[in-house]
Amino acid sequence: MTGNESAVDDATAAAVRAELDLLRESIDNIDAAVVHMIAERFKYTRRVGRLKAVHRLPPSDPSREARQIARLREIAESARLDPAFAEKLLHFIIAEVIRHHRTVTPDR
């Protein structure tokens, strides 16, 4: 290998590192936005939980959950995201919401 090839390799490596840094910065920004959006969502689901507790409604609503899953799968498909992944994510979020609702209505 000549010294010239090493310089090209070093330049390529530096360019790749720079591009990785930019891409990762974008990913980090998106991750922060996702966390903020989920926090905002939970503000509303806490209000739903309090309303359900006052009116002695069950913490979960399977028909609503099924409609939301179907809706999110459609959104995922149009966004070119794996609908199964979107469904898993929503199941995870719904489970956490129900857990919160049960803390407001521990007798259910």
Salt bridges, closest charged atoms under 4 A:
GLU40 OE1 - LYS43 NZ 3.03
GLU87 OE1 - ARG73 NH1 2.62
GLU87 OE2 - HIS91 NE2 3.26
GLU96 OE2 - ARG99 NH2 2.56
GLU96 OE2 - HIS100 NE2 3.13
ASP107 OD2 - ARG56 NH2 3.41
